[in-house]
Amino acid sequence: MKSFIQMALVVCFISAAVVAGLNAKATGFERSRILVDGEVYNVEMAVTPEERSRGLMFRTEMASDAGMLFDFGGARDISMWMKNTFISLDMLFIDASGTIVGIEKRTVPQSETIIPSPKPVRFVLELNGGSADKMGFEVGEKVEGLPR
């Protein structure tokens, strides 16, 4: 009986790994983990111009520990919007040193209103709307695990 349970656990683990791989391929985004104020987030990486322009468009839900990290490769003024994005998001604007320099909370789904970065940033982290307040994220905090 013990070996049957072990075998079942192995099958479940392998199945979860396969599903995670298929999900990554389905969205086309590489995945990573980052740490914000002690909270781990599983993020999809939007690195290429095509990935950054698609972002989280057409998604109808996102896990509470998930997000998307936009990497612009260097610090610059960034403009975001919510066109074709069906879920409210919090946007954390992060400079090249990993410091949060601005937070746009509870963005309006499908809005074409431009959301500018408060200063030049290298990264924008999108999380579910309300996450910044729920977790107490503030300007000045560091994000760990960002690409170099």
QUIBELJO-V17429 format. One line per field, one symbol per residue. burial: b if it has 9 or more other C-alpha atoms within 8 Angstrom, else e. Layout:
# QUIBELJO-V17429
burial = ???
This chain:
# QUIBELJO-V17429
burial = eeeeeeeeeeeeeeeeeeeeeeebeeeebebebbbbeeebbbbbbbbeeebbeeeebebeeeeeebbbbbbbeebbbeeebbbebbbbbbbbbbbbebbbbbbbbbbbbbeeeeeebeebbbbbbbbbbbbbeeeebebebbbeeeee
